[in-house]
Amino acid sequence: MTELERRAGIFAALADQTRLRIVDLLTLGDLSSSEIGTALDLRSNLIAHHLGVLESAEIISRTRSEFDKRRSYIGLRPEIFDTLAPTSVTPPRRVLFVCTANSARSQLAEVIWRDMSDIDAVSAGTRPAATVNPEATAAAARHGLAIDRRRPPRHVDDVRSDGDLVITVCDDAHEQLHIRDDLHWSIRDPARIGTPAAFDAAFDTLFQRIRALSSRLLAA
């Protein structure tokens, strides 16, 4: 398939208002099929049909939840952002990144965001660890950023305030958080593998997500 043929397939798949509404949601975060159905008031058979079309056109991909193995999250393939022009998002007062332990993914997201945007950012966890994962600190350092290891991981209840844009960056936090998050990014837990490559992969995924979102906030 040529690049032109692929682009034509993408636009053909998007020539439907419902599928465009699904893609609009997915430009902000990953969602399960039931969450898409709730957001758009769609029956499960219609969701399955439209997701099938989007998947055949290589617009979306699915990842299995690390917490609830019965659930999958649907997300846009990263390169699709090059062919989509999503609407702008109103800039928040502050961005709050949440994962389970506040020891790796949310810490990385915080320092990446601070380096990329003038909007303030913090991070927290639903079950904070005692310390920051040293591999997360090392991954940030490899990219010229610094996580403050002197500040211990914090609980989301101690950090969250009105006006925060709450972004969960792990499936456990999204599914167990007692408050509603605004966006969810299904990022694989690098600590499960523990290698520098795994932490670099998490860093790169967060960097791409943050770059896409922050550019939309700046344009708003």
JOLINQUI-V713670 format. One record per pair of residues at least 6 apart in sequence whose C-alpha atoms are under 8 Angstrom apart, sorted by sequence separation. I is the first residue (numbers start at 1). J is the second residue. D is the distance in Angstrom with one decimal. If there is no record, write none. Layout:
I_J_D, I_J_D
This chain:
13_19_7.6, 14_20_5.7, 36_42_7.8, 37_43_6.4, 54_60_6.0, 55_61_6.5, 64_70_7.6, 65_71_5.6, 99_105_6.6, 114_120_6.7, 140_146_5.9, 141_147_8.0, 168_174_5.6, 37_44_6.8, 64_71_6.2, 65_72_5.4, 99_106_5.6, 114_121_6.3, 140_147_6.8, 174_181_7.1, 191_198_7.8, 64_72_4.3, 65_73_6.7, 98_106_5.5, 113_121_6.7, 190_198_4.9, 191_199_7.6, 51_60_7.9, 63_72_5.4, 64_73_6.4, 97_106_5.2, 137_146_6.8, 190_199_5.1, 34_44_7.5, 37_47_6.6, 62_72_6.2, 63_73_5.3, 97_107_7.9, 137_147_5.6, 174_184_6.5, 33_44_7.9, 36_47_7.6, 62_73_5.5, 63_74_6.7, 110_121_5.8, 190_201_7.9, 62_74_4.7, 97_109_6.7, 110_122_5.7, 137_149_7.6, 190_202_6.4, 61_74_5.8, 62_75_6.4, 97_110_6.6, 110_123_6.0, 168_181_6.6, 171_184_8.0, 189_202_7.6, 22_36_7.1, 33_47_6.8, 60_74_6.5, 61_75_5.5, 96_110_7.9, 109_123_7.9, 167_181_6.0, 170_184_7.7, 171_185_8.0, 188_202_6.8, 33_48_7.8, 60_75_5.5, 61_76_6.3, 166_181_5.1, 167_182_6.0, 168_183_6.4, 169_184_6.1, 170_185_6.7, 171_186_5.8, 187_202_6.8, 60_76_4.4, 61_77_6.1, 107_123_6.0, 165_181_7.8, 166_182_5.2, 167_183_4.7, 168_184_4.8, 169_185_4.8, 170_186_5.5, 171_187_7.6, 59_76_5.9, 60_77_5.2, 106_123_5.5, 107_124_7.9, 132_149_6.1, 165_182_6.1, 166_183_6.5, 167_184_5.5, 168_185_6.1, 169_186_5.8, 170_187_5.6, 22_40_8.0, 59_77_5.8, 106_124_6.8, 131_149_7.4, 165_183_7.9, 167_185_7.2, 169_187_5.7, 170_188_7.1, 187_205_7.4, 21_40_7.8, 58_77_7.4, 106_125_7.8, 170_189_7.3, 187_206_7.7, 132_152_6.8, 59_80_6.4, 102_123_6.8, 131_152_5.5, 132_153_6.5, 102_124_5.1, 130_152_6.6, 131_153_6.1, 101_124_7.7, 102_125_4.4, 130_153_6.6, 95_119_7.4, 97_121_7.6, 101_125_4.9, 102_126_7.8, 129_153_6.1, 94_119_6.1, 95_120_6.3, 96_121_5.8, 97_122_6.4, 98_123_5.8, 99_124_6.8, 100_125_4.8, 101_126_6.5, 102_127_7.8, 103_128_7.3, 107_132_8.0, 128_153_5.5, 93_119_6.9, 94_120_4.9, 95_121_4.6, 96_122_5.0, 97_123_4.6, 98_124_5.0, 99_125_5.0, 100_126_4.9, 101_127_5.2, 102_128_5.5, 103_129_6.3, 128_154_5.8, 92_119_7.6, 93_120_7.2, 94_121_5.5, 95_122_6.4, 96_123_5.4, 97_124_6.4, 98_125_5.3, 99_126_6.6, 100_127_5.4, 101_128_4.1, 102_129_6.7, 128_155_5.8, 91_119_8.0, 94_122_7.7, 96_124_7.4, 98_126_7.3, 100_128_6.6, 101_129_4.9, 103_131_6.5, 104_132_6.6, 108_136_6.8, 125_153_7.1, 127_155_6.6, 103_132_4.2, 104_133_5.8, 107_136_7.7, 111_140_7.9, 124_153_6.5, 125_154_6.1, 126_155_5.8, 102_132_7.3, 103_133_5.2, 115_145_7.9, 124_154_5.0, 125_155_5.0, 126_156_5.9, 19_50_6.1, 104_135_8.0, 105_136_7.7, 123_154_7.7, 124_155_5.3, 125_156_5.3, 18_50_7.7, 19_51_7.9, 104_136_5.2, 108_140_6.6, 124_156_4.9, 103_136_7.5, 112_145_7.5, 123_156_7.8, 111_145_6.7, 19_54_7.6, 111_146_7.0, 124_159_6.7, 111_147_6.6, 123_159_7.7, 122_159_7.8, 32_71_7.1, 33_72_7.8, 108_147_7.4, 13_53_6.4, 14_54_7.9, 32_72_5.9, 33_73_7.3, 107_147_7.0, 13_54_6.2, 32_73_4.5, 33_74_7.2, 31_73_5.2, 32_74_5.8, 30_73_5.9, 31_74_5.4, 10_54_8.0, 13_57_6.5, 30_74_5.5, 31_75_6.9, 30_75_4.8, 29_75_7.0, 30_76_7.8, 10_57_5.7, 126_173_6.3, 9_57_5.9, 10_58_7.6, 26_74_7.7, 125_173_7.7, 10_59_6.8, 26_75_5.9, 27_76_6.8, 26_76_6.1, 103_153_6.2, 6_57_7.6, 102_153_5.3, 126_177_6.9, 101_153_7.2, 102_154_6.8, 23_76_7.5, 102_155_8.0, 139_196_6.9, 98_156_7.1, 27_86_7.1, 135_194_7.5, 135_195_7.8, 139_199_6.1, 135_196_6.6, 139_200_5.9, 24_86_6.8, 106_169_6.5, 136_199_6.4, 140_203_7.6, 96_160_7.1, 105_169_6.6, 135_199_6.9, 139_203_7.3, 105_170_7.7, 96_164_6.1, 98_166_7.2, 94_163_6.8, 95_164_5.5, 96_165_5.9, 97_166_6.1, 98_167_6.1, 99_168_5.8, 93_163_5.7, 94_164_4.9, 95_165_4.7, 96_166_4.8, 97_167_4.9, 98_168_4.6, 99_169_5.4, 100_170_7.0, 92_163_6.6, 93_164_6.1, 94_165_6.2, 95_166_6.1, 96_167_6.1, 97_168_5.8, 98_169_6.0, 99_170_5.2, 92_164_6.5, 93_165_7.6, 95_167_7.4, 97_169_6.8, 98_170_7.6, 100_172_6.5, 92_165_6.0, 99_172_7.5, 100_173_5.4, 99_173_5.4, 98_173_6.9, 7_83_7.8, 105_187_7.8, 105_189_7.4, 105_190_8.0, 104_190_7.9, 104_191_7.7, 109_203_7.7, 112_206_7.8, 108_203_6.6, 112_207_6.5, 116_211_7.4, 105_202_7.1, 109_206_6.1, 113_210_6.5, 117_214_6.5, 105_203_7.8, 108_206_7.8, 109_207_7.6, 112_210_7.5, 116_214_7.6, 109_210_7.8, 67_171_6.2, 66_171_6.5, 67_172_5.5, 65_171_6.2, 66_172_7.4, 73_186_7.3, 65_186_7.9, 66_188_7.8, 91_217_5.1, 89_216_5.9, 90_217_6.1, 91_218_7.4, 88_216_4.9, 89_217_5.3, 87_216_7.4, 88_217_6.3, 91_220_6.9, 78_208_7.9, 89_219_8.0, 90_220_5.7, 81_212_8.0, 88_219_6.1, 89_220_5.6, 88_220_4.9, 30_183_7.8, 31_184_7.3, 29_183_5.4, 30_184_5.7, 28_183_6.5, 29_184_5.0, 30_185_5.5, 28_184_8.0, 29_185_5.3, 30_186_6.2, 28_213_7.2
